[in-house]
Amino acid sequence: MGIIVVFVGCRKDFAPVNTVSYTIAVRYPDNYKKPFADGAQVNLRNSFTGATYAFKTDVQGEVNLPDLLPGLYTVTVSREVTEAESEELTERRGKAFLNASIASLRVQESGKAEIQLKGGAIGGFVIKEFYYTGSRTPNNASYLYDGFVEIYNNSTDTLYAGGISFGATKSASSVATKFVEDLNHVYLASLWTIPGKAGVDLPVAPGKSIVIAVDGINHKSDPKGNPNAPTDLGAGIADFETYFNPPGNTNDTDSPDVPNVTLIYSSSLTLFDWLPGVNGSGLVILSAADYADYETVTEPGVTATTRYVKIPVDKVIDAVDCVANSTISLDKKRLPTGVDSGVAYVGGGAGTGKSVIRKVREEINGVKVLMDTNNSSSDFTVNDSPSPKSYSK
């Protein structure tokens, strides 16, 4: 009898969990001639178990899940539109990448969720690589000055980098920000502009890039550098450096060999350099404009007086939202899903000497075409050896 009782008790521990029937419907953008997107890639991640699932939408633009476990899910969707499809759907030529995401989809009973794709034509400038973690010195101290941003021409035409801007959000956090709920703006803790006239200065050929260094020196060999640093960011590699010289601040060192980008805004004037955060931040590149007089605001729901410059999303050319590690969920993003529906991360905090780098989608006549689905979870990977002006990954 004792054995029977134990056996029955164990049966209760493994009682079956009831599943539900759930449908995800994927819509094209409003300006497309068809409402629902067939052949879209739908990825689900159970926030509790970590289990992931991948599906394709059917001809009605739906994924039908007859046996889904109730729970909280992250949903990301992407759809590549071919040239022929683009002409049929929009009467415009050229490929396009569309994407969307739901940070927290709570499934408790049978039902249906609808999600609308966003995105645009392939090409233009993209962020190829973002190195923000810093390295370790021979004495195991954190060295933060060897970071860089690389902007890559992912189109088939020569583009001009003169006048475009870039900036970073607040650094990575495990706490959600109300900023991400505003789908129409990005909020930046720092903002810089590349010198030159828009559409005229600093031509960048297809498959080529410009590199903006935190400090424009060869960090491996310079006496002020770090022999353990992974990067040479001296003349010939770095095109610009971020010389941090707001009024009253003379902490940064100006490299004589690498020209400066122009500081437009910083939420702090007491830093000793531009430090985007060793655990990552949201990084954007912006179309040419005079951002000097744009509104600055404090973060909703917090007592801190730090102010961030408010930029409309239609100014964003490209973005990557970098967070601390794989445990950070999409509701902790700093950038709205319309500019980046996912996140990228290195993990490990300060001194890892690693970067995030955009994956290569294909190579045409020796020119690398990089992934650009506006979903950093899919587009980026970790680069163990940061590689400005090259491609080690």
N, C-alpha and C positions, 0 to 999 in steps of 0.2 A: 504493500500500500504506500509505503514511504517513497518508493521509486516512482510510482504512478503520480503522486502529488508533485514531486520535483519536475517530472516530465511535463505535466500540465502547466506548471509555473513557467517553465521555459517557453512553452508555446505562446504564452501571453506576451513575453518579451519580444517576440517576432511576429506580432499580429500584423496583417497586411495593412498597408497605407492606401487609402482611397485616392485614386487619381481623378483628374478632371479632363474634360474635352475643351481645348482652347484653340482659338484661331488668331493669327497675326496677319493683317492685311496691309500691304505696302502700296502707297500711292506715289505717283510721279509728282513733280512740282506742278503748280497750278497752270503754268504756261505750256505744259505738254498737252498734246492732242489726245492722249490716252489717259484715263484716270488711274488705272492700277498697273503696277510694274511686275511683269512676269520675269522669271529668271533672276530675281534679286537674291543675293546671298544674305541669309538671316542667321546670326549667331546668338545663342542664348548662354548665359552663365548663371548657374544657381548661386546666389550670394552666400548661402549657408554651407552647402556641400562643396562648392567649387567646381562641380561637374559642368562640362561645356557640351553644347549640341550645335550642329550646323545643318542648315536646310536651304533649299531653293524654293522660291515661290512658284506656284503653278500658273497656268494661263490666265487665271482670274486674279493673279497677284497675291495669292494667299498661301500661308503655311498652316496646315491643319494638324493639330497635335491631340490625338484622341486619348492619350494616356500620360498627361503631364502631371508631375508631382506638384501639389500646391507649394507655394513659397515665394520668395523675392528673387526676381531675375533682372540681370542687366541684358539689354537687347541692343545689338548693333546690326545695321543693315547697310549693304553697299550694292551698287549696280553700275557696271561699266556699259556705257552707251556707245555703240560703234558708229562710225561715220554714216553708214547707210541708215541706221536707226535714228540718228540725230536729225538727218534730213527729213525723215518721215515724221518724226515726233515734234520737231520744232521749226522745220524749214530752214535750219542752219546747218552748215557743214562742219565737220570736225568731231572727234571723239569727246566724250564727257565722262566724268566720274561723279556719281551721286551717292550720298550717304545720309544716314540718320541714326539716332540712338535714343533709347529710353534708359535713364540711369537706374530707375527702380520701378519695375513692373511687378505689382503685387497680385499674385494669382491665388485666389482662395476658392473660387468656384468656376464652373464652366462659363465661358464668355468669349469676348473678342476684343482685340486692341488694334487700332489703326495708327499707322506711322507714315509720315510724309517725307520723301526724300528731298534733299537739297544738294547743291553743287553746281559745277559748271564745266567749261571746256578745259581740256588738258593743255598744259603748257604754261609759260610764264616763269617768273622767279619762284623758287621754293627754298625752304630751309633744308639744306643738305645735311648739316651736322651741327650739333650744339654740345659743346664740352664745358661743363659747369662745375664738376665735382672737385677739381684740383687734385694735387698729388701729394706725396709724402717726401720730406727731406731725408737725408741720411740719418738725422737725429729723430726721425719719426714725427716731426712737426708737420702741421697742415700747411700746404703751400697753395695759395688761392689765385695766383696771378697769371697762370698759364692757360686760362680759358679762351674760347673763341666761338664765334658764330660764323657759319659759312653759308652764303647765299648763292644758289646754283641756277643757271639758265636752263630750264627744263623744256624749252620750246625749240622750234626749228628755225627761229629767226634771231638775229642779233638784238639784244635788249640793252637798255641804258639804265645804269644803277644810280646815276646822279640824281640827287633830290629825294630818293626814297628814304623812308625812316624804318627804324626797328625799335622794339621796346619789350620789357618784361613785366609781368604781373608781380604781385607779392610772391614770396617764395613758398615752396611746398608746405602744406599743412595737412594735418589729419582732421581738421575741423572744416565743415562746409562754410562757404561764404555766400551771402545773399547776392553778391555780384553776378554769380553764374545764372541766376534766374532772369537776368536782363539779357534777352536774346538779341538785342539790337546794339549793344555796346560792348567794348572791351575796356578794362580798367587797368592802367599801367602804373607801376611804381617807378619806372624809368623810361625815358624816351630819347632817342638819338637820331640824327639825320646825317646821311652821307652827303658830303659837299658836292656841288655841281648842279647844272641845269637839267631839269627833267626832260627826257627824250633826246638829249644832246650829248651830255658828258658821261664818261666812263662806260664805253661800250663793252658788253660781255657777250662773247660768241656762244652759240649753242654748245652745251656740254662743258662750259667753263664756269668759273665762279669767282666771287670775291670773298676774302676772309677779313673779318674784323676781330682783332685780338683784344683781350683785356689789357695786356702789356705787350707792345710790339718789339720783343727781343727774342734772341735764341735762348730759350729758358734752359736748354741743356748745357750750354757752354758759357753763358754770360756770368760774370762774377756775382751779379745781383740775382741770378736765377737759381735753379735747383737742378743738380745733375741727374736727379731721378725723374724730372719732368718728361712727359712723352712728346713735347712739342717744340719745334723750332718755329717761332712766330716773328722772326726778324724780316728785314727787307728781302723781297723776292717771294716770300710766303704770305705774310700779312699785308693786305692792301691798306688797312687803316687800323688804328687802335683807339680805345675809349679812354682818352686822357680826361680824368675826373677832376675838373678845376672850377667848381662853383665858387661864387664870391666868398672869400675868407677861408677857403680850403686849399692848402698847398701840399697835401700829403702825397699825392700821386707824383710819379716821375714821368716826364715827357720824353719818350724815345725820339732822338733826332732823326732816325732813319725811316720812320713810318709815320705818315700823316694822320691827323686826328679826324674822327667824326665829331659832329657838333652836338653838345649836350643841350637838349631842349627842356627836359624836366627830370627831377629826381625827388622822390618822396622824402629822402634824407640828404642833408647837405654836410653831414659829419663823417661820412664814410671815407676810407683812405683809398678807395678804388671802386670801379663798377663791379659789384658782386651780385650776380643774379640769384645766388642761393645754392649751396652745395647739395641740397635735396631737390633741386629743380625749381622751375617756375614756368609759367606760360610765356612763350616767346612768339611775337608776331612781327611780320614785315608789312609795311604800310605804303600805299601809293603816295606819290609826291604831293605835299600840301604844307601850308604854314600852320604848324600845330602849336605855336608859341602861346596863343591866347585861348586854347581850348579849356573848357571848364574842368576844375578839379573838385573831387568830392571825397568825403570820408566813407568808410565801409559801414553799411547798414548793420545795426544790431550789435555793434561793439563800442566800447568806450574810448578806444584809441583815437587819437587826433590825426593819425597819418592820412595824408591825402593822395588820391590817385587821379591821373588824368583820364578823362572819359572820351573815348574815341568811337565813332559809329562803325559798325561792322562792315559797312560797304567800303571802308578805307583799307580793310585787311586784304593783303595779297596772299599771304600764307601764314600758317600758325602751327605750333606744336605745344601741347600741354604736358609738361614734365612734372611728375609727382615722385614721391620718395621711393616707393616700392610697390610690389604687386598687390599688397593688401589694401591700397588706397582705392576706394570705390569711386564711380563716376560722379556721385553727388558731391565729391570733394574737389572737383575740377575748378579752375579759375577762369577758364575760357568757355564761352557758350558753345553748345553743340553744333551750331550752324557754321562755325569756323573750324572746329575740331571736335568730332563726335567721340573721340577716344582719349587715351593718355599714353605717354611713353615714360620709361623710367630706367635708371641704371641700378639703383639699390646700393646700400652700403654706406651712404653718407659721405662725409668729407674724405678726400684723399684716395679715392679709388683709382684715379687716373683713367677713367673710362668715360665715353661719351654716348649719346644717342645719335644714330646715323640712319638716314633714309635708305630703304632697300632699293636695289636696282630691279626695275620691272622688265626691261629688255635692253638690248644693245643694237643700234641701227647704224651701220657704216662706221663702227668704232666709237659712236657717241652713246653714252649711257642715258637711258630714259628712266627716271626715277619714279617710284610708286607715289601716287598722289590721289588718294581717295578721300582726303580730308578726315581721315581716321587714323590718328597716331598709333593706336593699338595695333593696327595692321601695317602701317607704312614704315615704322621705325623699328630698329633693333639696337642692341647694345654693341658698341665697338670697343673692344679691349685695348686697341691702340689708336687713339685719335689721329686722324689723317687729313689735316688741312691740305687742300689742293691736290689730293690724291684719293685713292679708294682702296683701303686695305681690307674692307669688309666684302 
